[in-house]
Amino acid sequence: MNNFKQFGLNATLINNLKKQHITTPTPIQNLTINHIINNFDVIAEAQTGTGKTLAFLLPMFQNFSNDSKHIQGLIITPTRELAIQITSEAKKLSENHNINILSIYGGQNIGSQLRKLNRKIDLIIATPGRLIDHLNRETIDLTHLKTLVLDEADQMLLIGFKNEIDIILEKTNKNKQILCFSATLNSKVKKLAYRIMKNPKEFAAKKENITLNEINQKIITSSDRWKQEALLNELDNSNPFLAIIFCRTKRRANDLYEAMDKKKYNCAVLHSDIKQNVRQRIMRSFKNAKLQYLIATDVASRGIDVNGITHIYNYDIPETPEIYIHRIGRTGRMGKDGNAITFVAPRDEETLKTIEKTIKMKIEKEAYIRKNTL
């Protein structure tokens, strides 16, 4: 039997899944749901688009008590986009289930959030900064949690949010369950996760061989000085249908956006400093193919799941092979060819070697040769 009844889920949850035409568990759901229902801490690794969100929402909702007057679940995400996406899935799953859900992230009216907190809330889905605002105001009580989820745990524990997570954990009860889910989990992240978890069970869904079978990869070598020119030359040559261009920092993303916008490329920039209403408008335009190029940082891009992306451009080489795989995995989906072009300066050569060693292939390389501008 490979359906959701095998987990002992209640009829309302199963019916809500059927309404969404979801009848068969994915590998990561098969691996984790029973263990989460049985209150084990879990570390789980699975690629984007493999059902991670339902893997933790289903057992959480199964274990929630209708009689509780306290916040029972907390899901922390690195970006507003991911918080919005998880909230949407949670609301569809909680239909007719008497589960009250509140999403909390920057850019919202805090007065509206405060009013909603006056009623019974079972599940909060939040970004760290705004959640800490509420904890400082003492408007949220996290001392009766059943389950705490760190989604995109590599970002939450390793890249920029570790201090915030420590602050939040100090405000929670000790006897809660902790779940860490992410598309990439290296040894450093796992070491940090073990520090806050109780004998966690580890699971990894088998990864598709995205790097070899579905994506055409290419390296373009260029000095930092001419990298922008090399990128624009490549964009003109390939003219992609939909593309994400990854930058290492917000400043580099802004600089690239200004240069491309000035040259009339159909583009927008996405990072954590962009106001929420603008971010939502940008994502709608990109999903509807009204934008050709989305210039993004890694943190801001978490939670972006858009069909039809034909090209990924690594304007800045990713710092780890895991991030490289995560980035390029956004193209070449559903049997369609994808393309990943990475721009490598001389100082990036060691990072490139590490990536190639991890994916067990040598990536085709070409040098950018400037045209005679005289």
Order of alpha helices (4+ residues) and beta strands (2+ residues): alpha-alpha-beta-alpha-beta-alpha-beta-alpha-beta-alpha-beta-alpha-alpha-beta-alpha-beta-alpha-beta-alpha-beta-alpha-beta-alpha-beta-alpha-beta-alpha-beta-alpha-beta
